[in-house]
Amino acid sequence: MADAKADIGVIGMGTMGANLALNIAEKGFKVAVQNRTAEKAFAVKDDNPELADNIFPAESLEDFVKSLKTPRVAIFMVPAGKPVDDEMEKIRPLLEEGDVMVDAGNADFNDTVRRSQAVEGTGLKFIGMGVSGGELGARHGPSIMVGGAKDSYPLIEPVLTKIAAKYKDEPCVAWLGPDGAGHFVKTIHNGIEYADMQMIAEIYGIMRDGLKLEPSKMAEIFRDWNTRELASYLIEITAVNLDEIDPKTDKPMVEVIVDEAGQKGTGRWAVIEAEKLGVGATTLEAAVAARGLSSRRAERADAAKLYDKVEAGQPQFFADEPGLSELESALVTAKIIAYAQGYAAMAAASDENSWNLPLGTIAEIWRAGCIIRSHFLDDIAKAYDKGHTVVNILQSPDFVGRVAKGQSALRRVVAKASLAGIPVPALSAALAYFDDYRRERGTANLIQAQRDLFGAHTFHRFDTDGAVHHKWPAV
Ligand code: 6PG
């Protein structure tokens, strides 16, 4: 087999890289694998004898490159940031015209734009692709958001189409636009993931502190919700999380887990990029901020003592059928608003970067494989599919009725939670955004007046064209 060449190569045999390589091998492609410590690459072959014929571990980067068919495709599955630049620098001298470097990590899309520009005119190609679905997704079918060199996409499309998750036989992969488009979409995916998770956690907070339910009862409710509009991977795993018993203490697992959320930064990127585009993704922002505050546990404990005399009202939540369906409806409505914000950020980025992002296709490739996968995304895909311009999901005829119907449940849940002192930052951000979004006459006129008074920043009047300055009384 010394002459056999690999169809594609993966650099970085961490969990994601190894699982992606195994997925590729399982689909019948020959995959070269390389790792900084070569043993790890050989272990991938040794530990998977049934796929061994399709796995080509390399001793060195040189051997890895030599083992690839031309034009060569090398996928980097290394930590985002400097490791990607380092790998690029090492491999570039070994590659030839037409070869493709693919960064499949969770890159900052700004880095992807820079890397794409760096290879321009060199004959080498760069693709930045977001891969979602965690370890199991990488192994058995992720959702793949591709951006970068469109002319090179046909080289990897056959492999990606085979390894991607399928939604009713349709592969969850697509080329979405040039340079950073794929990684930008993955970043927004993660921002939405944060908002979705935070909203579920807030409802859990109401169930725990307002309804005093046991986790096993909550699991039952989430399982029930998973049969309707909310049906999704995140609701499904929430029920599993809540049902689990800690073998050490026999207590519900969620009760022995410290209430400090980790984050690797992609949710924060989503919020920063949305702000830069002038599209406040406030539910995503609330979710990122809540993770930040969650990790200040000692400080929260001190604050809890300082304010223990503050009277909050009695929780007005009820665990009966109307009470639970109110919670369900509130969560559905807030979720629509969060997705609308994520989509608004993508639409703005698309305009700003001339990416022409196919927003309907994005919903389609998120229907399976990724962390936010759900049937609900099929509704979004259909909204974009109808051919009418979707200015914002909240203006899409498919969603107006749903939001109009669900907003009162969201309003009641946010109001009751506030009165009871139960924090619901993402749910209330969703409600505030909705109310602000649907208000024809806002309050920014006062802000303009203030700006003009202290800084002569000018403002527009309803009855004249152009910016004007008013001579305000001296203060
Ligand atoms: C995915 C996920 C994944 C992400 C984890 C953890 O789409 O598979 O988004 O890429 O790394 O969800 O992210 P945090 O550590 O930031 O929560």
Boltz pocket constraint, residues with backbone or C-beta under 6 A from the ligand:
constraints:
  - pocket:
      binder: B
      contacts: [[A, 106], [A, 131], [A, 132], [A, 133], [A, 134], [A, 190], [A, 193], [A, 262], [A, 263], [A, 264], [A, 265], [A, 266], [A, 267], [A, 370], [A, 371]]
      max_distance: 6.0
